[in-house]
Amino acid sequence: MVKKYTEYISHLQDLLKKNNIELTNRKFPRERAGVSMTQYLEELKGKNARIIIADMYDPAARAVMCEAFHLEMTADKGYVWFLPLWLSPNWYDTDFYNQKTASNNK
């Protein structure tokens, strides 16, 4: 797997700090199996984080965005999510991925 670290994070952190904006850097687990994203998102919600820059791959993105919806961390509630460009075009299609997983487990 190619490492796709977003190199702008360090620059962004410096820029935000100069403008008195706090940046919380929270890492989500690479593999979501057995891990609840709730605790990570509740931590961000508790800090009143409203702009979230996500640096993750497809499986984590599906889990995070699903849980964010359940926690009402959506645009209509004042949250802004920036997702990486490397996500596949249908990364959000849970029906497709659930069906694919079910087919692989047969």
N, C-alpha and C positions, 0 to 999 in steps of 0.2 A: 504494500500500500504506500502510495506516495504521500509524503508529509506535505500538507498544504497550510502551514501556519500562516495566519494573516499577519504580515510584518508591520502593518500600520498600527498595531495595538500599542507599542512603545511610544510612538510619535503621538498617537491620540491621547494616551495617558498624560504625557507632558503638556500637551495643549489644554486639556481639560483642567489640569491642576493649576495652570497659569490663570485660568478663568474661574477659579474657586468652585469647580464642579468635581464632586467626588466620583471616582471610578472604582467599582467593586469588581474584582476579577475572580470569578467563581468557575471552577472546572467541573464539568459534568463527567461522569464515568463514560469511557469509550464504548463499553458494551453495556447495554441496558438490562440484560437478562438478570432478573432477580433484584434489580435496584429500582426503588421508587423515586421518580423524579420529583415527587411532591415536596420532600424536605428541601431540595435545592431551590425550587421555585418559591416555597413559602419563606425561605431566607431572604430572597430578593424582594419579595412582596413586603416583608417585615421591615426592610430597609427603605421602603418606598421608592425602589428603583423603577423608573418609568420608561427608560430607554435601555433596551437590551440588545447587545451585539453578540450574536450567537456564532460560535466557531465550532461546528460539529458536523458529523456525517449523517446520512439519510436515516438510519435506524434511531439515532438519538434525537434527531429533529422531529421525527414522528411522535416519539414518546413525550418530548418536551412540549411540543405545541398542543398535543392532546390534553396533557395535564394543565397547561396554561389556560386552555379553554375552560376546563372544569373549575379552575381557581379564579375565573373571570379576569384573567390577565390579558385582555384583548384590547384592540384599538378603541372600541366604543367605551371602554372603561379607562382610557387614557394611557395605555401601554403602546410602545412602539418597538417592533421587533425588526432587527436587521439580520438577515440570513445570508450565509455564504453563497457565492456564485457557483460553487462546485456541486451543490445538491443536484441530483438527477432531475430531469424535467417533471417526473411524476412522483417525487419523493413523498408527497402528502397523500397519495392514493392508498389509504389503509385497506380498502377492500381488496385491491390487487395484491398487496403484500401479505395480507392474512390468508388469501386463497393460495398464493405461492407457497407459503409456509406449510399450510395444511396439505398441499400436494406433495411436498418434500417429506412429510412425516408419515406418509402412507406406506 
